[in-house]
């Protein structure tokens, strides 16, 4: 009997950069025809199933009689593309009644589609989806950040070691790294995908995402905190729950004495923290 793959916590930015793990690259025990399709990230994370929490910002019925749903789930680093169809009845029922926006948690299988070389589409086929609150979303972000940073540290150590292949795998195992991650990092460093640059970008995204969760606490200057609160109140006043033209919002804030850079900082924080989103380009809308 095949074991059920563990659902991995992974940020959207790392997930979108995954590629297929070829059967020839797998350990012999996992290379048979019955093994699940596996993806590998630029940091060596090997996955088949994903556990993600974020903001549902888009939802579309793309099949006849609501038989297929496509959703966009945003986290502080990017967005997951999620599908649910007739073979995922529980997830399909959820999406048929879901309201946008909402904080949701989902578990599903990773899927990759490459219609032509260089054109890759990564998505999740939802298995289970539930509405959650902002606190649960924030906890997922923190936990996922901790796991990702740990993986980044191992990856940096592997790069610095100068080892490759089996020598690198043995080196990582001796340092207490899990067998799966040691294998994944060994595999990914054989591929030419500029992993150092990706690792740098991912670190920056995580820092911004964590900062956005507590952007008011990050800045103790009373005057600036007041400006941020004012911007939030103005957004609500202008109908932020239904959507506001971003350019008009910035002009309104500036006309009331708030520097444009402060407005942009607050909006970036809200977007990264999942407290608002862009239903379409140039429009911002508050969640909740």
C-alpha positions, 0 to 999 in steps of 0.5 A, spaced: 500 500 500 502 506 498 503 511 503 499 518 503 504 523 502 505 529 507 502 535 505 508 540 506 507 548 508 510 552 503 510 559 501 507 561 494 513 564 491 517 557 492 511 553 490 511 557 483 518 556 482 517 548 483 519 543 477 518 536 476 522 531 479 524 526 474 523 519 476 530 518 474 532 522 479 529 519 485 531 514 490 530 507 487 525 505 492 520 511 489 522 510 482 516 505 480 510 507 476 506 507 482 509 512 486 506 519 486 508 525 481 513 529 485 515 536 484 522 539 487 523 547 489 529 551 488 531 549 495 530 542 494 524 541 497 520 535 495 513 535 495 506 532 492 501 535 497 501 542 499 498 545 506 496 553 505 493 558 508 491 565 505 486 570 502 481 567 497 481 573 492 478 570 486 474 565 484 471 563 477 467 557 475 470 555 469 466 549 467 459 547 465 454 547 471 459 549 476 463 542 475 470 546 475 472 552 480 479 556 479 481 560 485 487 565 487 489 564 494 494 569 496 500 569 501 505 574 503 510 572 498 505 571 492 499 567 490 497 559 489 492 557 483 487 552 485 482 548 482 477 543 484 472 539 480 468 533 480 473 528 483 474 533 488 467 534 491 468 537 498 472 542 495 467 544 489 462 544 494 466 549 498 467 553 492 460 553 490 458 557 496 465 561 498 465 568 498 470 573 496 474 575 500 476 570 505 481 567 509 481 560 507 486 553 509 486 548 504 490 541 502 491 539 495 495 535 490 501 539 487 500 539 479 505 541 474 503 543 466 508 544 461 505 545 454 511 547 451 518 548 453 519 554 458 512 555 459 510 552 466 504 552 470 504 550 477 497 549 481 494 545 487 488 540 486 484 542 492 482 536 496 479 540 503 478 547 504 475 551 510 474 558 512 479 560 517 480 567 521 486 572 520 489 569 527 490 562 523 493 565 517 498 569 521 500 563 525 501 559 518 505 564 515 510 564 522 510 557 522 511 556 514 517 562 515 520 558 520 520 552 516 523 555 510 528 559 513 531 553 516 531 550 509 534 556 507 540 555 512 541 548 510 541 550 503 546 556 504 551 551 508 550 546 502 552 551 497 558 553 502 561 546 503 563 546 495 560 538 495 556 535 490 552 529 489 553 523 493 558 527 497 554 533 499 548 528 501 552 524 506 555 531 508 548 533 510 546 527 513 552 527 518 549 534 520 542 532 522 539 534 515 533 529 513 534 524 508 529 527 503 532 534 504 539 532 503 537 528 497 533 534 494 538 539 495 543 534 492 539 534 486 537 541 485 544 543 485 546 539 479 541 543 475 543 550 473 537 554 475 541 560 479 539 557 486 543 563 490 539 568 487 532 565 488 534 564 495 536 571 496 529 573 493 525 568 498 529 571 504 526 578 502 519 576 501 519 572 508 522 578 511 517 583 508 511 578 509 513 577 517 513 585 517 507 586 514 503 582 519 505 587 525 506 593 521 503 598 526 508 594 532 514 595 527 514 602 527 514 606 534 514 613 532 507 616 534 506 621 528 507 615 523 503 610 527 497 616 527 498 617 519 498 609 518 491 609 522 489 615 518 490 612 512 486 605 514 480 610 516 480 613 510 480 607 506 474 605 510 471 611 509 472 611 501 468 604 501 474 600 501 470 594 503 467 594 496 473 597 492 477 604 491 481 606 485 488 606 488 490 613 484 484 617 487 485 614 494 492 616 494 490 623 491 485 623 497 490 622 502 495 626 500 490 632 500 489 631 507 497 631 509 499 624 508 506 623 504 505 619 498 510 614 500 507 613 507 500 611 503 504 606 499 508 603 505 501 602 508 498 599 502 504 594 501 503 592 508 496 591 507 497 587 501 502 583 503 499 581 510 492 579 506 488 585 509 487 588 502 487 585 495 487 587 488 480 585 485 483 588 478 489 592 477 488 599 480 483 597 485 484 596 492 479 592 496 479 591 504 478 584 506 473 583 512 
